[in-house]
Amino acid sequence: MRSARDVVSLFNMIFAGSEASLTRASPGRASAGRKSVGCAVLLVLSLSLAGCSKPRPVEFRLNTEGRDPASISPAQREAIVSMLTDLFGTPDEPRVPPGVHLDVELLRRAAGPTGRDFSGVERGLYRKHCAVCHGISGDGAGPIAAMLNPYPRDFRYGIFKYTSTVLGAKPTRQDLERTIRRGIPGTGMPSFAPLPDEDIQALIEYVKYLSIRGETELYLLRLVVDENELLPLNKESVIDEAVLPVAEAWEMPEKDPEHWVVKPQRPHLDEAQLKAAIERGRLIYQEPRSQCVKCHGPEGRGDGEQTDLYDDWNKPKKGVTDEQTRELSRWFSLPLQQLKPRNFQEGIFHGGGRPEDIYLRIYVGIKGTPMPAMGPAPGQPGILTPEEIWDLTFYVLSLARKTDPKK
């Protein structure tokens, strides 16, 4: 990058050298030459001065999914963005709102541009490993997101598919760590197991940060745009009514795991007992109360009669008619994407293929999707008992083994 002094020196060199040449030329050629020199100097100046300007700072993109951006007035946009910046900072300089228990040092390791600080610690981990898919804002609409099926997770809604927590609860830290370390088989989400533990912990913290910020942003959009709240906004009210309830929801599973977290206890079965469990599971699979056949088909090939399936991130994009769907697409970053029920016989399970993983998918469901929770939850008896869920788990795994004669 050239300094202003370098640009001036360059200008003087070009102009002086050109003038010396032009004084030896005929008047007509000299006049035309001076015009050419002037254009050349202006070009050099513009290119050089462009190098002196600072790059535009990276910003969070306002969540306008599902709404016309023009419906947000400049004053409303400014109020929302200013409040979010005041509370959460920027992608380069994150902040933690009062009362929110996030580790600032971990956030700083994950945030900002990639590189190392003066002590050699790597920074910008989120931008290095995650943003290409999940986007700077955590909106799941990074540069390559449209090429992936399923789309990357949009962290801003606070919904995560593969958890050990009951319906309605946030994931545990261990849930997020498991996804980052293992990846999600059969999707674009790779395993980051080779990363140092400190890096993984920083990424977990940053995902939680983006999620809390995202849900606060949704609250502000409803308050300011949909309910036309009078401006300016009251910071303390926003903290009390939006930020702290979301942050506390993240803390509940960690504070009271007995109430919110399901811990699979796999039964130890001999060969005869396992065979009996698989048969019981087959019968449960066929029963109307389990609704397995409806989506996954009678033999678990993912060919059930229920085909018009969408997750919570795509459902708002689906209109009543095709024309309405095309109209709605204008207000979303990514096209409508349909869900396909899992083909168990392929043996690929997004949430993991261990018996404990399958058990959890049946027990707590897959959040944000049509896959329901079958197990008991606080205040709810559940469709299946834990024992029945184990039987169904062993049956599903037996279907997966059909494709491998060695299993």
VORO-838669 format. One line per field, with one value per residue: x, z, y of N, C-alpha, C in turn; residue in three letters. Coordinates in steps of 0.2 Angstrom, whole numbers, plus 5000, padded with zeros to 4 digits. Example, Ala and Ser with C-alpha at 12.3 -4.5 7.8 and 13.67 -1.06 7.14 Angstrom:
<nodes>
nx: (5066/5064)
nz: (5039/5035)
ny: (4972/4989)
cax: (5062/5068)
caz: (5039/5036)
cay: (4978/4995)
cx: (5066/5064)
cz: (5039/5039)
cy: (4984/5000)
dovo: (ala/ser)
</nodes>
This chain:
<nodes>
nx: (5004/5003/5009/5003/5013/5021/5013/5012/5026/5027/5018/5025/5037/5032/5025/5036/5045/5037/5035/5047/5050/5040/5043/5052/5044/5033/5022/5008/5008/5013/5002/4992/4999/5000/4987/4986/4995/4990/4978/4984/4991/4980/4974/4984/4985/4972/4972/4982/4978/4967/4973/4977/4966/4956/4951/4933/4925/4920/4903/4888/4875/4859/4844/4833/4825/4812/4804/4801/4814/4812/4802/4807/4810/4823/4826/4821/4829/4842/4840/4839/4851/4860/4857/4860/4874/4878/4876/4881/4893/4904/4908/4922/4925/4919/4906/4900/4884/4878/4876/4876/4883/4896/4912/4923/4937/4938/4928/4935/4946/4939/4933/4934/4947/4957/4972/4987/4990/5001/5007/5007/4995/4982/4969/4953/4945/4932/4930/4939/4936/4922/4914/4912/4902/4892/4891/4896/4887/4881/4870/4868/4870/4882/4895/4896/4884/4872/4875/4874/4866/4858/4855/4868/4867/4857/4861/4855/4842/4842/4839/4844/4848/4853/4853/4855/4845/4829/4813/4811/4821/4838/4853/4866/4883/4891/4884/4885/4899/4901/4895/4904/4916/4914/4907/4894/4888/4885/4882/4887/4895/4910/4921/4929/4939/4953/4957/4964/4959/4957/4953/4942/4933/4933/4926/4913/4909/4907/4897/4887/4886/4883/4870/4863/4864/4857/4843/4840/4840/4829/4819/4820/4817/4803/4798/4801/4798/4787/4778/4779/4786/4789/4803/4818/4825/4824/4838/4840/4827/4827/4838/4832/4820/4823/4837/4842/4833/4835/4848/4848/4840/4850/4858/4850/4850/4863/4863/4853/4854/4848/4834/4833/4841/4844/4850/4856/4855/4862/4855/4862/4862/4861/4863/4851/4842/4844/4839/4825/4822/4824/4813/4802/4804/4802/4788/4784/4788/4779/4767/4754/4755/4768/4772/4782/4782/4775/4783/4796/4794/4788/4799/4809/4816/4815/4804/4791/4773/4772/4778/4779/4789/4796/4809/4810/4817/4815/4801/4794/4796/4788/4774/4756/4752/4762/4765/4764/4775/4786/4785/4787/4801/4809/4812/4820/4837/4841/4836/4820/4821/4818/4814/4821/4816/4826/4834/4836/4842/4853/4862/4868/4868/4863/4864/4873/4879/4879/4871/4867/4866/4855/4845/4843/4839/4826/4821/4821/4818/4821/4826/4817/4813/4801/4802/4797/4798/4798/4800/4797/4795/4797/4782/4776/4770/4775/4776/4782/4789/4805/4811/4804/4809/4822/4820/4815/4826/4836/4830/4830/4844/4846/4840/4849/4860/4857/4862/4875/4883/4892/4889)
nz: (5000/4995/5003/5005/5003/4994/4983/4979/4976/4965/4956/4953/4947/4936/4929/4928/4920/4909/4904/4901/4890/4881/4879/4869/4858/4844/4844/4842/4844/4857/4864/4863/4869/4882/4886/4886/4896/4907/4908/4911/4923/4931/4932/4938/4950/4955/4956/4965/4976/4980/4985/4997/5005/5019/5020/5019/5034/5041/5042/5052/5043/5042/5048/5036/5032/5024/5023/5015/5012/5010/5018/5030/5038/5036/5049/5058/5054/5058/5072/5076/5071/5078/5092/5092/5089/5100/5110/5106/5099/5085/5070/5070/5083/5095/5108/5125/5131/5147/5160/5153/5151/5143/5137/5134/5130/5123/5113/5106/5101/5091/5083/5070/5058/5049/5056/5066/5083/5092/5101/5095/5095/5086/5078/5072/5069/5067/5055/5047/5047/5046/5041/5027/5024/5034/5034/5038/5047/5053/5047/5039/5026/5018/5006/4999/5002/4995/4987/4994/5002/5015/5018/5026/5044/5051/5063/5069/5074/5085/5085/5085/5077/5081/5096/5113/5122/5128/5120/5115/5122/5123/5115/5123/5128/5126/5116/5105/5104/5100/5087/5080/5082/5076/5064/5052/5046/5028/5024/5020/5031/5039/5049/5062/5070/5071/5075/5089/5106/5112/5101/5096/5108/5107/5095/5098/5108/5100/5091/5100/5104/5092/5091/5102/5099/5087/5090/5098/5089/5081/5090/5091/5078/5077/5087/5083/5069/5066/5077/5078/5087/5098/5095/5103/5107/5122/5131/5143/5144/5132/5136/5147/5142/5131/5128/5141/5144/5133/5134/5147/5144/5137/5147/5155/5152/5156/5169/5175/5171/5174/5172/5159/5150/5140/5144/5137/5141/5136/5135/5140/5130/5126/5111/5108/5116/5109/5096/5099/5104/5092/5084/5092/5090/5076/5076/5083/5074/5063/5069/5070/5079/5080/5068/5059/5047/5039/5034/5032/5025/5022/5023/5028/5018/5016/5008/5011/5011/5015/5008/5005/5013/5024/5033/5048/5043/5030/5028/5029/5016/5007/4998/4996/4983/4968/4961/4972/4980/4971/4972/4986/4986/4983/4995/5002/5006/5001/4990/4991/4999/4999/5011/5013/5019/5030/5022/5029/5026/5019/5028/5033/5045/5049/5062/5068/5070/5080/5092/5103/5098/5088/5097/5104/5093/5091/5103/5107/5096/5080/5080/5074/5063/5054/5061/5075/5093/5102/5115/5133/5141/5151/5159/5149/5144/5133/5118/5116/5127/5136/5135/5124/5114/5114/5108/5096/5091/5089/5079/5068/5066/5062/5050/5043/5042/5033/5020/5021/5021/5030/5042)
ny: (4994/5011/5026/5043/5052/5044/5043/5057/5059/5050/5055/5067/5063/5056/5067/5077/5070/5068/5081/5085/5078/5082/5095/5094/5091/5094/5108/5104/5091/5091/5097/5087/5077/5081/5080/5066/5063/5069/5061/5048/5051/5054/5041/5034/5040/5038/5023/5022/5029/5022/5011/5016/5018/5011/4994/4990/4988/4971/4966/4961/4954/4961/4952/4949/4939/4932/4943/4959/4969/4983/4986/4989/5004/5017/5023/5013/5002/5007/5009/4995/4989/4997/4994/4981/4981/4988/4979/4967/4969/4968/4958/4958/4963/4956/4958/4955/4954/4962/4951/4939/4924/4921/4917/4929/4929/4917/4920/4930/4923/4916/4925/4939/4942/4930/4923/4926/4932/4943/4934/4922/4915/4908/4916/4921/4910/4905/4912/4906/4892/4890/4900/4900/4891/4893/4907/4924/4930/4919/4914/4903/4904/4905/4907/4895/4889/4887/4876/4865/4851/4844/4862/4872/4875/4888/4898/4908/4906/4898/4885/4868/4853/4840/4834/4830/4834/4837/4840/4857/4862/4870/4864/4855/4860/4849/4843/4852/4851/4838/4837/4846/4839/4826/4829/4829/4815/4811/4824/4841/4845/4843/4833/4840/4835/4835/4847/4858/4856/4868/4877/4871/4873/4887/4889/4883/4892/4903/4900/4899/4912/4918/4913/4918/4931/4931/4927/4938/4948/4944/4946/4960/4964/4960/4968/4981/4983/4974/4977/4991/4998/5013/5023/5031/5014/5006/5001/4993/4987/4979/4970/4964/4958/4951/4947/4941/4930/4922/4918/4912/4901/4894/4890/4882/4867/4864/4867/4859/4845/4833/4835/4840/4834/4819/4803/4790/4773/4760/4743/4728/4714/4697/4686/4680/4688/4700/4697/4695/4708/4715/4710/4714/4728/4729/4727/4738/4748/4746/4750/4762/4772/4775/4781/4778/4771/4780/4790/4784/4773/4755/4746/4754/4762/4775/4779/4782/4787/4800/4814/4827/4836/4848/4857/4868/4879/4880/4879/4892/4896/4890/4892/4892/4889/4886/4898/4907/4902/4905/4919/4921/4917/4928/4934/4927/4920/4908/4895/4886/4871/4854/4841/4824/4809/4798/4785/4770/4759/4762/4765/4777/4789/4805/4810/4802/4785/4776/4765/4773/4785/4784/4780/4792/4801/4795/4797/4811/4817/4826/4841/4855/4849/4838/4826/4818/4820/4805/4800/4802/4818/4833/4835/4828/4812/4805/4796/4783/4771/4771/4758/4753/4762/4758/4745/4748/4756/4745/4738/4747/4748/4735/4736/4744/4736/4727/4730/4726/4712/4707/4711)
cax: (5000/5007/5007/5001/5020/5023/5009/5015/5032/5026/5015/5030/5041/5028/5024/5042/5048/5033/5036/5054/5049/5035/5046/5055/5040/5030/5016/5002/5009/5014/4996/4989/5003/4999/4981/4987/4999/4985/4974/4988/4992/4974/4973/4989/4982/4966/4974/4987/4975/4963/4977/4978/4960/4956/4945/4927/4924/4915/4897/4883/4869/4852/4840/4827/4823/4804/4801/4803/4819/4810/4797/4810/4812/4830/4826/4820/4835/4847/4839/4840/4858/4864/4856/4864/4881/4880/4875/4885/4899/4904/4911/4929/4926/4912/4905/4895/4880/4878/4872/4877/4889/4900/4919/4926/4943/4936/4925/4940/4949/4935/4931/4939/4950/4961/4979/4989/4992/5008/5010/5007/4989/4978/4963/4948/4944/4926/4930/4943/4933/4915/4910/4911/4896/4887/4891/4898/4882/4879/4864/4868/4870/4889/4897/4894/4878/4867/4877/4874/4860/4854/4859/4871/4863/4856/4862/4851/4835/4843/4837/4849/4844/4855/4854/4853/4840/4821/4809/4810/4827/4844/4858/4871/4889/4893/4880/4889/4906/4900/4894/4910/4921/4912/4904/4887/4889/4881/4881/4893/4898/4915/4924/4935/4942/4960/4958/4966/4953/4955/4950/4935/4930/4931/4920/4907/4907/4905/4891/4882/4886/4879/4863/4860/4863/4852/4837/4839/4839/4822/4815/4820/4813/4796/4796/4802/4795/4780/4774/4780/4788/4792/4810/4823/4824/4827/4843/4838/4821/4829/4842/4828/4815/4826/4844/4843/4829/4838/4855/4846/4838/4856/4861/4846/4852/4869/4862/4849/4854/4843/4828/4833/4846/4843/4857/4855/4859/4861/4854/4867/4858/4864/4861/4843/4838/4844/4834/4819/4821/4823/4806/4798/4805/4799/4781/4783/4789/4773/4761/4752/4757/4775/4772/4788/4781/4772/4789/4802/4792/4788/4806/4815/4820/4814/4799/4784/4768/4773/4784/4780/4792/4801/4811/4808/4820/4812/4794/4791/4797/4783/4767/4750/4753/4769/4766/4766/4782/4790/4785/4791/4808/4812/4813/4825/4843/4842/4829/4816/4824/4813/4817/4819/4816/4832/4834/4840/4846/4860/4867/4871/4864/4866/4866/4878/4876/4879/4865/4865/4864/4849/4840/4842/4835/4820/4818/4820/4817/4826/4823/4816/4811/4795/4804/4795/4801/4794/4801/4794/4798/4794/4775/4773/4771/4779/4773/4785/4793/4812/4812/4801/4813/4828/4818/4815/4833/4839/4827/4832/4850/4846/4839/4855/4865/4855/4866/4882/4882/4897/4887)
caz: (5000/4995/5007/5002/5001/4989/4978/4977/4972/4959/4952/4951/4943/4929/4926/4926/4914/4903/4902/4897/4883/4877/4877/4863/4853/4841/4848/4842/4848/4864/4867/4863/4874/4889/4888/4888/4902/4912/4910/4914/4930/4935/4932/4943/4957/4958/4958/4971/4982/4982/4990/5004/5009/5023/5018/5023/5040/5040/5046/5052/5039/5045/5046/5033/5029/5024/5023/5010/5016/5010/5024/5036/5037/5038/5056/5061/5053/5062/5079/5077/5070/5084/5098/5092/5090/5107/5115/5104/5095/5077/5068/5072/5090/5099/5115/5128/5135/5154/5162/5148/5153/5138/5138/5130/5127/5118/5107/5102/5097/5085/5079/5067/5052/5051/5057/5073/5087/5093/5105/5091/5096/5080/5078/5066/5068/5064/5048/5043/5046/5046/5037/5020/5024/5039/5033/5043/5052/5056/5044/5035/5019/5016/4999/4995/5005/4990/4983/4999/5004/5017/5019/5033/5050/5052/5070/5072/5077/5091/5084/5083/5075/5084/5103/5119/5126/5127/5116/5117/5126/5119/5115/5128/5126/5123/5109/5100/5103/5097/5080/5077/5081/5072/5058/5051/5040/5023/5023/5019/5038/5040/5056/5064/5076/5071/5078/5096/5110/5113/5095/5096/5113/5105/5090/5102/5111/5095/5089/5105/5104/5086/5092/5107/5095/5082/5093/5100/5083/5079/5095/5089/5072/5079/5091/5080/5063/5066/5082/5077/5094/5097/5095/5103/5110/5129/5131/5148/5142/5128/5139/5151/5139/5125/5129/5146/5143/5128/5138/5152/5140/5135/5153/5159/5152/5160/5177/5178/5166/5175/5170/5152/5146/5140/5144/5135/5145/5132/5138/5138/5127/5122/5104/5108/5118/5104/5091/5102/5104/5085/5082/5095/5087/5070/5077/5085/5068/5059/5072/5068/5084/5079/5062/5056/5040/5035/5031/5030/5021/5026/5024/5030/5012/5015/5003/5013/5008/5016/5004/5005/5020/5025/5040/5050/5040/5023/5028/5027/5009/5004/4997/4994/4976/4965/4960/4978/4982/4967/4975/4992/4985/4983/5001/5006/5004/4998/4987/4994/4999/5002/5015/5011/5025/5030/5020/5034/5023/5016/5034/5034/5049/5050/5069/5071/5069/5086/5095/5108/5093/5085/5102/5105/5087/5092/5110/5108/5089/5077/5081/5068/5057/5055/5065/5082/5099/5105/5122/5138/5142/5157/5158/5144/5145/5128/5114/5117/5133/5134/5133/5117/5110/5112/5103/5089/5089/5087/5073/5063/5065/5059/5043/5040/5041/5027/5015/5022/5023/5035/5049)
cay: (5000/5017/5032/5049/5054/5040/5045/5063/5058/5046/5060/5072/5059/5056/5074/5080/5066/5069/5088/5086/5075/5086/5102/5093/5089/5100/5111/5100/5084/5092/5098/5080/5073/5083/5077/5059/5062/5070/5055/5043/5053/5053/5034/5032/5043/5034/5017/5022/5031/5016/5006/5020/5017/5005/4990/4991/4983/4966/4968/4957/4956/4961/4946/4951/4933/4931/4950/4964/4974/4990/4987/4992/5011/5018/5024/5006/4998/5010/5007/4988/4988/5001/4991/4974/4983/4990/4973/4961/4971/4967/4951/4958/4964/4954/4960/4950/4959/4961/4945/4934/4920/4919/4918/4934/4927/4912/4923/4934/4918/4913/4931/4943/4940/4924/4925/4925/4938/4944/4929/4916/4912/4908/4920/4921/4902/4905/4914/4901/4885/4890/4906/4898/4888/4896/4914/4928/4931/4913/4914/4897/4906/4907/4907/4889/4886/4885/4870/4859/4848/4850/4868/4873/4877/4895/4898/4914/4904/4895/4878/4863/4847/4834/4836/4825/4837/4836/4845/4863/4864/4871/4859/4856/4861/4843/4841/4855/4848/4831/4839/4849/4834/4821/4831/4826/4810/4812/4831/4845/4846/4838/4832/4845/4832/4836/4854/4858/4857/4876/4879/4868/4877/4894/4889/4882/4898/4908/4897/4901/4919/4920/4911/4922/4937/4930/4927/4945/4951/4942/4950/4967/4965/4959/4974/4988/4983/4972/4980/4998/5001/5019/5024/5026/5008/5006/4995/4988/4983/4973/4965/4960/4954/4947/4944/4936/4924/4917/4916/4908/4895/4890/4888/4877/4860/4863/4868/4854/4840/4827/4837/4842/4830/4812/4800/4783/4768/4754/4737/4722/4709/4692/4686/4678/4694/4705/4695/4697/4716/4718/4708/4719/4734/4729/4728/4745/4752/4746/4753/4769/4777/4777/4785/4777/4769/4786/4794/4780/4767/4749/4743/4759/4765/4783/4780/4783/4791/4807/4816/4835/4838/4853/4859/4875/4885/4880/4879/4898/4898/4886/4895/4887/4888/4887/4905/4910/4900/4909/4926/4921/4916/4934/4937/4922/4920/4902/4893/4881/4864/4849/4836/4818/4805/4794/4778/4767/4753/4765/4765/4783/4793/4812/4812/4797/4778/4772/4764/4778/4791/4782/4781/4800/4803/4793/4799/4818/4819/4830/4848/4859/4845/4834/4820/4820/4816/4799/4799/4807/4825/4836/4836/4824/4805/4802/4791/4777/4771/4770/4751/4752/4765/4753/4740/4752/4757/4739/4736/4752/4746/4729/4737/4747/4730/4723/4731/4724/4705/4705/4714)
cx: (5004/5005/5006/5008/5022/5019/5011/5021/5031/5023/5020/5035/5038/5028/5030/5045/5044/5034/5042/5053/5045/5038/5050/5051/5037/5024/5010/5002/5010/5007/4992/4992/5001/4992/4982/4990/4994/4980/4978/4989/4986/4972/4978/4987/4976/4967/4978/4983/4970/4967/4978/4972/4959/4950/4939/4926/4919/4909/4892/4878/4863/4848/4834/4824/4815/4801/4805/4808/4816/4804/4800/4813/4819/4830/4825/4826/4841/4846/4841/4848/4862/4863/4860/4871/4883/4880/4880/4892/4898/4908/4919/4930/4919/4912/4900/4891/4880/4873/4872/4883/4893/4907/4922/4932/4942/4933/4930/4945/4946/4933/4936/4942/4955/4968/4981/4991/4999/5011/5009/5000/4985/4971/4959/4946/4937/4926/4934/4940/4926/4911/4908/4905/4891/4887/4893/4893/4879/4872/4863/4868/4877/4890/4895/4888/4873/4869/4876/4867/4861/4859/4862/4866/4863/4856/4857/4845/4836/4840/4842/4846/4846/4857/4853/4848/4833/4819/4809/4817/4833/4848/4863/4878/4892/4890/4884/4896/4906/4899/4900/4915/4920/4910/4897/4888/4883/4879/4888/4897/4903/4917/4929/4939/4950/4962/4960/4959/4951/4952/4943/4930/4928/4926/4914/4904/4904/4899/4885/4881/4881/4871/4860/4859/4857/4845/4835/4837/4831/4817/4814/4816/4805/4794/4796/4798/4788/4775/4775/4782/4791/4800/4812/4821/4827/4832/4841/4832/4823/4833/4837/4823/4817/4832/4844/4839/4832/4844/4853/4843/4844/4859/4857/4848/4859/4868/4858/4848/4849/4836/4827/4837/4844/4849/4855/4859/4857/4860/4859/4863/4863/4861/4853/4839/4838/4839/4827/4817/4820/4816/4801/4798/4802/4791/4779/4783/4783/4767/4760/4754/4764/4776/4778/4787/4778/4777/4794/4800/4792/4794/4811/4819/4819/4809/4792/4780/4769/4779/4784/4782/4797/4803/4809/4811/4818/4804/4791/4792/4792/4776/4762/4750/4760/4770/4768/4773/4787/4790/4788/4798/4812/4815/4818/4832/4844/4835/4826/4820/4819/4817/4816/4821/4822/4830/4839/4844/4853/4865/4870/4866/4867/4868/4870/4875/4877/4872/4862/4863/4857/4843/4839/4838/4828/4817/4817/4819/4823/4823/4823/4814/4804/4796/4802/4799/4796/4795/4797/4798/4794/4787/4772/4775/4776/4775/4775/4789/4801/4814/4810/4806/4820/4826/4818/4822/4837/4836/4829/4840/4851/4844/4845/4860/4863/4859/4873/4881/4887/4894/4881)
cz: (5000/5000/5002/4999/4994/4982/4975/4973/4965/4954/4949/4946/4936/4926/4924/4920/4908/4900/4898/4890/4879/4875/4870/4857/4850/4845/4848/4845/4855/4868/4868/4869/4881/4891/4890/4894/4908/4914/4913/4922/4934/4937/4938/4950/4959/4960/4965/4977/4984/4987/4997/5008/5013/5020/5022/5028/5039/5045/5046/5047/5043/5043/5043/5030/5029/5024/5018/5014/5016/5015/5030/5035/5039/5046/5060/5060/5057/5069/5080/5077/5076/5090/5098/5092/5097/5111/5113/5100/5088/5076/5070/5079/5093/5106/5118/5132/5142/5156/5158/5150/5147/5139/5132/5126/5121/5112/5103/5098/5090/5080/5075/5061/5054/5052/5064/5076/5088/5097/5101/5091/5089/5082/5072/5064/5065/5056/5044/5042/5045/5042/5030/5019/5028/5038/5039/5049/5055/5053/5039/5028/5016/5008/4995/4998/5000/4986/4988/5000/5009/5018/5026/5038/5050/5060/5073/5075/5083/5091/5081/5082/5080/5091/5107/5123/5124/5122/5119/5121/5121/5120/5121/5125/5122/5117/5104/5098/5099/5089/5077/5077/5076/5065/5058/5045/5035/5021/5021/5025/5039/5047/5057/5070/5076/5075/5086/5100/5111/5107/5095/5102/5111/5099/5093/5105/5106/5092/5094/5105/5098/5087/5096/5103/5090/5085/5096/5094/5080/5084/5093/5083/5073/5083/5087/5073/5063/5071/5082/5084/5093/5098/5099/5107/5117/5130/5137/5147/5137/5131/5143/5148/5133/5127/5135/5146/5138/5131/5143/5149/5139/5141/5157/5158/5156/5167/5179/5172/5167/5173/5162/5147/5146/5140/5143/5139/5141/5136/5135/5136/5124/5115/5104/5111/5113/5098/5093/5102/5097/5083/5086/5092/5080/5070/5079/5078/5064/5062/5070/5073/5083/5073/5058/5048/5036/5031/5028/5026/5025/5027/5026/5024/5011/5010/5005/5009/5009/5013/5004/5012/5019/5032/5041/5046/5033/5023/5026/5020/5005/5004/4996/4987/4973/4964/4966/4981/4978/4970/4981/4991/4985/4989/5006/5002/4999/4995/4992/4993/5003/5006/5012/5017/5024/5027/5025/5031/5020/5022/5036/5039/5051/5058/5072/5071/5074/5089/5100/5103/5090/5091/5104/5099/5088/5098/5109/5101/5086/5076/5075/5062/5059/5060/5072/5087/5102/5112/5127/5139/5148/5155/5153/5144/5139/5124/5115/5124/5131/5132/5126/5112/5109/5107/5096/5086/5086/5080/5067/5061/5061/5051/5039/5039/5035/5021/5015/5025/5028/5042/5051)
cy: (5006/5022/5038/5052/5051/5042/5052/5063/5055/5051/5065/5069/5058/5062/5077/5077/5067/5076/5089/5083/5079/5092/5101/5091/5095/5102/5107/5094/5085/5093/5091/5076/5074/5080/5070/5058/5064/5064/5049/5045/5052/5046/5032/5034/5039/5027/5017/5024/5026/5012/5010/5019/5011/5001/4991/4985/4977/4967/4962/4959/4955/4955/4948/4945/4933/4938/4954/4969/4981/4991/4989/4999/5012/5019/5017/5002/5001/5009/5000/4987/4991/4997/4984/4976/4985/4984/4968/4963/4970/4960/4952/4960/4963/4957/4955/4955/4957/4955/4939/4930/4917/4921/4923/4932/4922/4915/4927/4929/4916/4919/4934/4939/4934/4927/4924/4931/4938/4938/4922/4912/4913/4912/4919/4914/4901/4906/4909/4894/4885/4894/4904/4895/4891/4904/4918/4929/4925/4912/4907/4898/4909/4906/4901/4885/4883/4878/4864/4857/4843/4856/4868/4876/4885/4895/4903/4912/4900/4888/4874/4856/4841/4835/4830/4828/4836/4841/4851/4866/4865/4865/4860/4858/4855/4841/4845/4853/4842/4832/4841/4843/4829/4823/4828/4822/4811/4819/4834/4847/4841/4838/4837/4842/4834/4843/4853/4859/4864/4879/4877/4872/4884/4894/4887/4888/4903/4906/4900/4908/4921/4918/4916/4929/4937/4930/4934/4949/4950/4946/4957/4968/4964/4966/4980/4988/4980/4975/4988/5001/5008/5019/5030/5020/5009/4999/4990/4984/4977/4968/4960/4955/4950/4943/4939/4930/4919/4914/4911/4901/4891/4887/4882/4870/4859/4863/4862/4848/4834/4829/4838/4837/4822/4808/4792/4778/4761/4747/4732/4716/4704/4691/4684/4685/4700/4704/4697/4704/4718/4716/4713/4726/4735/4730/4735/4750/4752/4749/4760/4774/4779/4781/4784/4776/4775/4789/4789/4774/4760/4745/4748/4762/4772/4784/4779/4787/4798/4810/4824/4837/4843/4855/4866/4880/4885/4881/4886/4900/4895/4890/4889/4885/4888/4894/4908/4908/4904/4916/4926/4921/4922/4937/4932/4922/4914/4899/4888/4874/4859/4844/4829/4813/4800/4787/4774/4761/4756/4765/4771/4787/4800/4813/4807/4790/4774/4770/4770/4784/4790/4783/4788/4803/4801/4796/4807/4821/4823/4837/4852/4855/4841/4828/4822/4817/4811/4798/4804/4813/4828/4838/4833/4817/4802/4797/4784/4777/4770/4763/4750/4756/4761/4748/4743/4753/4751/4737/4741/4750/4740/4730/4740/4741/4726/4724/4729/4717/4703/4707/4709)
dovo: (met/arg/ser/ala/arg/asp/val/val/ser/leu/phe/asn/met/ile/phe/ala/gly/ser/glu/ala/ser/leu/thr/arg/ala/ser/pro/gly/arg/ala/ser/ala/gly/arg/lys/ser/val/gly/cys/ala/val/leu/leu/val/leu/ser/leu/ser/leu/ala/gly/cys/ser/lys/pro/arg/pro/val/glu/phe/arg/leu/asn/thr/glu/gly/arg/asp/pro/ala/ser/ile/ser/pro/ala/gln/arg/glu/ala/ile/val/ser/met/leu/thr/asp/leu/phe/gly/thr/pro/asp/glu/pro/arg/val/pro/pro/gly/val/his/leu/asp/val/glu/leu/leu/arg/arg/ala/ala/gly/pro/thr/gly/arg/asp/phe/ser/gly/val/glu/arg/gly/leu/tyr/arg/lys/his/cys/ala/val/cys/his/gly/ile/ser/gly/asp/gly/ala/gly/pro/ile/ala/ala/met/leu/asn/pro/tyr/pro/arg/asp/phe/arg/tyr/gly/ile/phe/lys/tyr/thr/ser/thr/val/leu/gly/ala/lys/pro/thr/arg/gln/asp/leu/glu/arg/thr/ile/arg/arg/gly/ile/pro/gly/thr/gly/met/pro/ser/phe/ala/pro/leu/pro/asp/glu/asp/ile/gln/ala/leu/ile/glu/tyr/val/lys/tyr/leu/ser/ile/arg/gly/glu/thr/glu/leu/tyr/leu/leu/arg/leu/val/val/asp/glu/asn/glu/leu/leu/pro/leu/asn/lys/glu/ser/val/ile/asp/glu/ala/val/leu/pro/val/ala/glu/ala/trp/glu/met/pro/glu/lys/asp/pro/glu/his/trp/val/val/lys/pro/gln/arg/pro/his/leu/asp/glu/ala/gln/leu/lys/ala/ala/ile/glu/arg/gly/arg/leu/ile/tyr/gln/glu/pro/arg/ser/gln/cys/val/lys/cys/his/gly/pro/glu/gly/arg/gly/asp/gly/glu/gln/thr/asp/leu/tyr/asp/asp/trp/asn/lys/pro/lys/lys/gly/val/thr/asp/glu/gln/thr/arg/glu/leu/ser/arg/trp/phe/ser/leu/pro/leu/gln/gln/leu/lys/pro/arg/asn/phe/gln/glu/gly/ile/phe/his/gly/gly/gly/arg/pro/glu/asp/ile/tyr/leu/arg/ile/tyr/val/gly/ile/lys/gly/thr/pro/met/pro/ala/met/gly/pro/ala/pro/gly/gln/pro/gly/ile/leu/thr/pro/glu/glu/ile/trp/asp/leu/thr/phe/tyr/val/leu/ser/leu/ala/arg/lys/thr/asp/pro/lys/lys)
</nodes>
